Amino acid sequence: MRGDTLLSRALLKRALYVNSRVAGAGDWAVISGHNLRLNNTNIDGPGYVFYLTKSPDNYSAGQYSASCFSSLLEDVGATNADLGGPDSDNQIWPINIDETKRGISGLPPANLFEKDRINDTTSDSDGDTIRIWSFDDSPPAPGDRDGDDLNDIDPLTGEAILYPPLPCGEVICVRDADQTNASDFRTLSEEGINLAQTGGKIKLTKNILCNNSNNFDCHVHLDHVRLSSTKLHFEPSESGAIVLHLDQPVSYPNNLNLTQAIHLSGSAELCAATGNDCSTKPEQLVIMAASGEAPATDACYRTRQSVVFTGETLPYALLYLPTGIVRPNNATLTGLVWASSICVVKDEDALANESNPPSFNLKTEQNGISVVQSANNHWGWTERFNYPGYGRMVTRAIRGTSLDVFERW
């Protein structure tokens, strides 16, 4: 201004681009769930535990800075004090669930594990009918199939009838996704598959799964897996991956003693395998349950859509079950665990033994490279989606000169 005369006015508008990303592989959540009973869980390598909560006020910044770590350990049922505390390498981070922004149950979206998808389909359907697999090496056992609440008796011998665990009468059964009666389950020979089962090992090779396709990710659907002495290996395509689904694409059989779950014990082994032995790359095997609703808060002993394993029966895998349950018992896994419920408990105990709580050792690094980084590279999360990551985020405001606007009037 000059005197009472207005010569000009000017306004500078400066735009800031706000970007939130997980800064590094060590900031990712390697364990994440909203119903946690961790007991003696240890993370061997980089990464954090995300405790997904709908009560964020209980873990406000003020409380966190005031050392609410002991109550946080109680909330997730952890006996390993190293999981929480200002001086710990692996801390528990409470996160407010915003399902509109974070996907199912506050977990990453399912399409992270769909790169070049092909479904495993039945032998005679020309790729149109999804095939459902069941595996059980349990011995025949008494059962009630006449509905009188008593074990069925052979009228000739007077002894209990011993039924095989699967409807087709063998260790492996298959069915069409839209056929759910006991008579719909087929043996491998009826499916036209000649599979050599030697040395307690079952290997489903590329020429059996997904029409011998070279697609990156072969998706296989399961009714039931209960193994105690059998090694079950899935062969992915070259440099690809196997995705095992516990959720059903059409419908699920009822009253056939099928669990819609994976239960591994004893000397059993489940893995991806490109040779005679398990692949040591956890990113090559994904176990998924993402349909339906997440279970109730106290869901540790629900069967459906659960993965139960002990020891090293599940050595390498990425577990993604936003509507399911992961239940390790004195187990070791190299990979990630993202699930609605994560319960480190024993099958036979409703409550953990405080003097000797069950343990879970999650390894998150191989040869100096984090499992998350390997999974990111393998599945192309950054290049395909520009995915910002799932973990502790750093938010930056970035000024670009091309966005500045200078106005004069």
C-alpha positions as CSV (number, residue, x, y, z in Angstrom):
1,M,0.0,0.0,0.0
2,R,1.0,3.6,-0.6
3,G,-1.0,6.0,1.4
4,D,-4.6,5.2,1.0
5,T,-4.0,3.6,-2.4
6,L,-4.0,-0.2,-2.7
7,L,-1.4,-1.1,-5.3
8,S,-1.5,-4.9,-5.2
9,R,-2.1,-8.0,-3.1
10,A,-0.3,-11.3,-3.3
11,L,-1.0,-14.7,-1.8
12,L,1.4,-17.7,-1.9
13,K,-0.4,-21.1,-1.7
14,R,2.0,-23.9,-0.8
15,A,0.8,-27.5,-1.0
16,L,2.2,-30.3,1.0
17,Y,2.0,-34.0,0.1
18,V,1.6,-36.1,3.2
19,N,3.1,-39.6,2.9
20,S,3.0,-42.4,5.4
21,R,5.2,-45.4,5.0
22,V,6.9,-48.1,6.9
23,A,10.4,-46.8,7.0
24,G,12.3,-50.1,6.9
25,A,11.9,-53.9,7.0
26,G,12.6,-53.9,10.7
27,D,9.5,-51.7,11.4
28,W,7.0,-54.2,9.9
29,A,4.5,-56.1,12.0
30,V,5.5,-59.8,11.9
31,I,2.8,-60.8,14.3
32,S,-0.6,-59.2,14.2
33,G,-4.0,-60.0,15.6
34,H,-6.8,-58.7,17.8
35,N,-7.2,-61.7,20.0
36,L,-3.7,-62.6,21.3
37,R,-2.6,-65.2,23.9
38,L,1.1,-65.2,23.2
39,N,2.5,-66.9,26.3
40,N,6.2,-67.5,25.8
41,T,6.5,-66.0,22.3
42,N,9.9,-64.9,21.0
43,I,10.7,-63.0,17.8
44,D,14.1,-64.0,16.5
45,G,14.9,-61.2,14.1
46,P,13.4,-57.8,13.2
47,G,9.8,-56.9,13.5
48,Y,7.0,-56.0,15.9
49,V,3.8,-57.4,17.4
50,F,0.7,-55.4,16.4
51,Y,-2.1,-55.7,19.0
52,L,-5.2,-54.6,17.1
53,T,-7.7,-53.0,19.4
54,K,-11.0,-51.1,19.3
55,S,-10.2,-49.4,22.6
56,P,-7.4,-47.0,21.6
57,D,-7.9,-44.8,24.7
58,N,-6.4,-47.6,26.9
59,Y,-3.1,-47.1,25.0
60,S,-2.9,-43.4,24.5
61,A,0.4,-41.7,24.0
62,G,0.4,-40.5,27.6
63,Q,-0.1,-43.9,29.0
64,Y,2.4,-45.5,26.7
65,S,5.1,-43.0,27.7
66,A,4.2,-43.6,31.3
67,S,5.2,-47.2,30.9
68,C,2.0,-49.2,30.6
69,F,4.0,-52.1,29.4
70,S,3.0,-54.5,32.1
71,S,-0.7,-54.1,31.5
72,L,-0.1,-54.5,27.8
73,L,1.7,-57.8,28.3
74,E,-1.3,-59.0,30.3
75,D,-3.7,-57.9,27.6
76,V,-1.9,-60.1,25.0
77,G,-1.3,-62.9,27.5
78,A,2.5,-62.8,27.1
79,T,4.9,-64.3,29.7
80,N,8.0,-63.1,27.8
81,A,8.7,-59.6,29.2
82,D,11.1,-58.8,26.4
83,L,8.1,-58.3,24.1
84,G,7.1,-55.1,25.8
85,G,9.2,-52.3,27.3
86,P,11.3,-49.3,26.4
87,D,14.5,-51.2,26.2
88,S,13.2,-54.3,24.3
89,D,14.2,-55.1,20.7
90,N,10.7,-56.4,19.9
91,Q,7.9,-54.4,21.4
92,I,4.1,-54.8,21.3
93,W,2.4,-51.9,19.5
94,P,-1.3,-51.4,20.1
95,I,-3.1,-50.2,17.0
96,N,-6.6,-48.9,16.6
97,I,-8.5,-51.0,14.1
98,D,-9.9,-49.0,11.3
99,E,-11.3,-51.6,8.9
100,T,-12.2,-49.1,6.3
101,K,-8.5,-48.3,5.8
102,R,-6.8,-51.5,7.0
103,G,-8.8,-54.3,5.3
104,I,-10.3,-57.3,6.9
105,S,-9.9,-57.3,10.7
106,G,-7.4,-54.4,10.4
107,L,-4.9,-56.7,8.5
108,P,-3.4,-56.1,5.1
109,P,-5.6,-56.7,2.0
110,A,-5.8,-60.2,0.5
111,N,-4.7,-59.1,-2.9
112,L,-1.1,-58.9,-1.7
113,F,-1.1,-62.7,-2.3
114,E,-2.6,-62.6,-5.8
115,K,0.0,-61.8,-8.5
116,D,-0.9,-64.1,-11.4
117,R,-3.6,-66.3,-9.9
118,I,-4.7,-69.7,-11.1
119,N,-7.0,-72.1,-9.1
120,D,-6.4,-75.8,-8.8
121,T,-9.3,-77.4,-10.6
122,T,-10.6,-81.0,-11.1
123,S,-9.0,-83.2,-13.7
124,D,-12.1,-83.4,-16.0
125,S,-13.5,-79.9,-15.8
126,D,-11.1,-78.0,-18.2
127,G,-10.3,-75.6,-15.5
128,D,-13.9,-74.7,-14.6
129,T,-14.5,-76.5,-11.3
130,I,-12.4,-75.8,-8.2
131,R,-11.0,-79.0,-6.6
132,I,-11.1,-79.3,-2.8
133,W,-8.5,-81.5,-1.0
134,S,-8.4,-83.4,2.3
135,F,-5.5,-85.2,3.9
136,D,-5.6,-87.4,7.1
137,D,-3.2,-90.1,8.2
138,S,-5.2,-91.0,11.3
139,P,-6.0,-94.7,11.8
140,P,-9.6,-95.9,11.5
141,A,-11.7,-95.2,14.6
142,P,-15.2,-96.0,16.0
143,G,-17.9,-93.6,14.9
144,D,-21.6,-92.8,15.0
145,R,-23.0,-92.7,11.5
146,D,-26.5,-93.9,12.3
147,G,-27.2,-90.9,14.5
148,D,-28.1,-92.7,17.8
149,D,-25.3,-91.0,19.8
150,L,-23.5,-94.4,20.2
151,N,-20.6,-95.9,18.3
152,D,-21.9,-98.1,15.5
153,I,-21.6,-101.9,16.1
154,D,-21.1,-104.6,13.5
155,P,-24.1,-106.9,14.0
156,L,-22.1,-110.0,13.0
157,T,-19.1,-109.5,15.3
158,G,-20.6,-107.3,18.0
159,E,-17.5,-105.1,17.8
160,A,-17.4,-101.4,17.0
161,I,-17.1,-100.6,13.4
162,L,-13.8,-98.8,12.5
163,Y,-14.3,-96.0,10.0
164,P,-11.5,-94.3,8.0
165,P,-11.2,-90.6,8.8
166,L,-12.0,-89.4,5.3
167,P,-15.2,-90.2,3.3
168,C,-13.3,-91.8,0.4
169,G,-11.6,-94.3,2.7
170,E,-8.0,-93.2,1.9
171,V,-5.4,-90.8,3.2
172,I,-6.2,-88.3,0.4
173,C,-9.6,-87.4,-0.9
174,V,-10.8,-84.8,-3.4
175,R,-14.2,-83.4,-4.3
176,D,-15.8,-80.7,-6.6
177,A,-16.3,-77.4,-4.8
178,D,-20.1,-77.5,-5.4
179,Q,-20.6,-81.2,-4.3
180,T,-20.7,-81.8,-0.5
181,N,-22.1,-85.3,0.1
182,A,-19.9,-88.1,1.4
183,S,-20.4,-90.0,-1.9
184,D,-18.9,-87.0,-3.7
185,F,-15.5,-87.5,-2.3
186,R,-13.1,-89.3,-4.7
187,T,-9.9,-91.2,-4.3
188,L,-6.8,-90.1,-6.3
189,S,-7.3,-93.0,-8.7
190,E,-10.9,-92.0,-9.3
191,E,-9.6,-88.5,-10.0
192,G,-7.1,-89.9,-12.5
193,I,-4.0,-89.1,-10.5
194,N,-1.2,-91.6,-10.1
195,L,0.7,-90.5,-7.1
196,A,3.5,-92.5,-5.5
197,Q,3.4,-92.2,-1.7
198,T,6.7,-93.5,-0.4
199,G,8.6,-93.0,2.9
200,G,5.7,-91.3,4.5
201,K,5.8,-88.4,2.0
202,I,3.1,-87.0,-0.2
203,K,4.4,-84.6,-2.9
204,L,1.8,-82.8,-5.1
205,T,3.9,-81.7,-8.1
206,K,3.2,-79.1,-10.8
207,N,1.8,-81.6,-13.2
208,I,-0.9,-82.4,-10.6
209,L,-1.7,-78.9,-9.3
210,C,-3.2,-76.0,-11.3
211,N,-3.2,-77.8,-14.6
212,N,0.6,-77.8,-14.8
213,S,0.4,-74.0,-15.2
214,N,3.4,-71.7,-15.0
215,N,1.3,-69.0,-13.4
216,F,3.0,-67.4,-10.4
217,D,0.5,-68.3,-7.7
218,C,-1.3,-71.6,-7.6
219,H,-4.3,-71.5,-5.2
220,V,-5.3,-74.8,-3.6
221,H,-8.5,-75.2,-1.5
222,L,-8.6,-77.5,1.5
223,D,-11.4,-79.2,3.5
224,H,-9.2,-80.8,6.1
225,V,-5.6,-81.6,7.0
226,R,-4.7,-83.7,10.0
227,L,-1.3,-85.3,9.8
228,S,0.9,-86.8,12.5
229,S,3.5,-88.9,10.6
230,T,3.2,-87.7,6.9
231,K,5.2,-85.1,5.1
232,L,3.0,-83.1,2.7
233,H,4.9,-81.1,0.1
234,F,3.4,-78.8,-2.5
235,E,5.5,-77.9,-5.6
236,P,5.1,-74.3,-6.8
237,S,5.9,-73.1,-10.3
238,E,9.4,-72.0,-10.9
239,S,10.1,-69.0,-8.7
240,G,6.3,-69.0,-7.8
241,A,4.2,-69.7,-4.8
242,I,1.5,-72.0,-3.4
243,V,-1.5,-70.4,-1.6
244,L,-3.5,-72.8,0.6
245,H,-7.1,-71.7,1.3
246,L,-9.1,-72.8,4.4
247,D,-12.1,-70.8,3.3
248,Q,-14.5,-72.4,0.8
249,P,-15.2,-71.0,-2.6
250,V,-18.8,-72.5,-2.7
251,S,-20.0,-74.5,0.2
252,Y,-18.6,-76.7,3.0
253,P,-19.7,-80.3,3.8
254,N,-21.5,-80.8,7.1
255,N,-21.5,-83.8,9.5
256,L,-18.5,-85.5,7.8
257,N,-16.0,-84.9,10.6
258,L,-14.0,-82.5,8.4
259,T,-12.5,-79.7,10.3
260,Q,-11.8,-77.0,7.6
261,A,-8.5,-76.7,9.4
262,I,-4.9,-77.7,9.4
263,H,-3.6,-79.8,12.3
264,L,0.0,-80.9,12.3
265,S,1.7,-82.9,15.0
266,G,4.4,-85.5,15.6
267,S,6.7,-86.0,12.7
268,A,4.4,-84.4,10.1
269,E,5.6,-81.6,7.8
270,L,3.8,-79.2,5.6
271,C,5.8,-77.0,3.2
272,A,6.4,-75.8,-0.3
273,A,9.1,-77.9,-2.0
274,T,10.9,-77.4,-5.3
275,G,13.1,-80.5,-4.8
276,N,13.1,-83.4,-2.3
277,D,13.2,-81.1,0.7
278,C,11.2,-78.1,1.9
279,S,11.9,-74.8,0.3
280,T,13.6,-72.5,2.8
281,K,11.7,-69.5,1.3
282,P,8.6,-68.8,3.5
283,E,7.2,-66.5,0.8
284,Q,6.6,-69.6,-1.4
285,L,3.9,-70.9,0.9
286,V,0.9,-68.8,2.0
287,I,-1.9,-70.2,4.2
288,M,-5.0,-68.1,4.0
289,A,-8.5,-67.8,5.6
290,A,-10.1,-64.5,4.6
291,S,-13.8,-65.1,4.1
292,G,-16.7,-64.9,6.6
293,E,-16.4,-63.0,9.8
294,A,-13.6,-62.9,12.3
295,P,-14.2,-65.2,15.3
296,A,-15.3,-63.9,18.7
297,T,-12.7,-62.6,21.2
298,D,-12.3,-66.0,23.0
299,A,-11.7,-68.1,19.9
300,C,-8.5,-70.0,20.8
301,Y,-10.1,-73.4,20.6
302,R,-12.4,-72.9,17.7
303,T,-11.6,-75.4,15.0
304,R,-12.8,-74.0,11.7
305,Q,-10.3,-71.9,9.8
306,S,-7.5,-72.7,12.2
307,V,-3.8,-73.7,11.8
308,V,-2.6,-75.8,14.7
309,F,1.1,-77.0,14.7
310,T,3.8,-78.1,17.0
311,G,7.6,-78.4,16.8
312,E,8.9,-77.9,13.2
313,T,5.9,-79.3,11.5
314,L,5.3,-76.0,9.6
315,P,8.9,-74.8,9.0
316,Y,8.5,-72.0,6.4
317,A,5.2,-70.1,5.6
318,L,3.4,-66.8,5.6
319,L,0.2,-67.2,7.6
320,Y,-2.6,-64.8,6.6
321,L,-5.9,-65.5,8.4
322,P,-7.9,-62.3,9.0
323,T,-10.9,-64.5,9.8
324,G,-9.0,-67.4,11.3
325,I,-6.9,-68.7,14.1
326,V,-3.2,-69.6,14.4
327,R,-2.4,-72.0,17.3
328,P,1.3,-72.9,17.7
329,N,2.3,-75.2,20.6
330,N,6.0,-75.3,21.4
331,A,6.6,-74.5,17.8
332,T,9.1,-72.8,15.5
333,L,8.2,-71.0,12.3
334,T,10.2,-68.9,9.8
335,G,7.8,-66.4,8.3
336,L,4.9,-64.1,9.3
337,V,1.7,-64.5,11.3
338,W,-1.2,-62.2,10.6
339,A,-4.4,-63.6,12.0
340,S,-7.6,-62.6,13.8
341,S,-6.6,-64.8,16.7
342,I,-3.1,-66.0,17.6
343,C,-3.1,-68.4,20.6
344,V,0.1,-70.1,21.8
345,V,-1.7,-72.8,23.7
346,K,-1.7,-76.6,24.2
347,D,-4.5,-78.6,22.6
348,E,-5.3,-80.4,25.8
349,D,-5.2,-77.3,28.1
350,A,-7.9,-74.7,28.3
351,L,-5.5,-72.5,30.2
352,A,-1.8,-72.2,29.9
353,N,0.4,-73.7,32.6
354,E,1.9,-70.7,34.2
355,S,5.0,-72.6,35.4
356,N,5.7,-74.0,32.0
357,P,3.8,-71.9,29.4
358,P,3.8,-73.2,25.8
359,S,6.3,-71.4,23.5
360,F,6.4,-70.1,20.0
361,N,9.6,-69.0,18.2
362,L,9.1,-66.9,15.1
363,K,12.1,-66.4,13.0
364,T,11.9,-63.3,10.8
365,E,15.4,-63.1,9.2
366,Q,17.5,-65.3,7.0
367,N,21.1,-64.7,6.1
368,G,20.8,-61.1,7.1
369,I,17.6,-60.4,5.0
370,S,14.3,-60.0,6.7
371,V,11.4,-62.3,5.8
372,V,9.3,-59.2,5.0
373,Q,11.8,-58.0,2.5
374,S,11.9,-61.3,0.8
375,A,8.1,-61.5,0.7
376,N,8.0,-57.9,-0.7
377,N,10.4,-58.8,-3.4
378,H,8.8,-62.1,-4.3
379,W,5.2,-60.8,-4.4
380,G,6.1,-57.4,-5.8
381,W,4.1,-55.5,-3.2
382,T,5.9,-52.2,-3.8
383,E,6.1,-52.4,-7.6
384,R,2.6,-53.6,-8.1
385,F,0.7,-51.5,-5.5
386,N,3.2,-49.0,-4.2
387,Y,2.2,-50.6,-0.9
388,P,3.3,-48.4,2.0
389,G,3.8,-51.4,4.3
390,Y,2.2,-52.8,7.4
391,G,4.0,-51.7,10.6
392,R,5.3,-48.7,12.4
393,M,4.8,-45.8,9.9
394,V,6.7,-42.6,9.5
395,T,4.6,-39.7,8.2
396,R,6.3,-37.0,6.2
397,A,5.0,-33.8,4.6
398,I,6.8,-33.2,1.3
399,R,6.8,-29.8,-0.4
400,G,7.0,-29.7,-4.1
401,T,7.8,-26.4,-5.9
402,S,5.7,-27.3,-8.8
403,L,2.6,-27.3,-6.5
404,D,3.2,-23.8,-5.2
405,V,0.7,-21.2,-6.5
406,F,1.5,-17.4,-6.4
407,E,-1.6,-15.3,-6.8
408,R,-1.7,-11.5,-7.2
409,W,-4.8,-9.3,-7.5
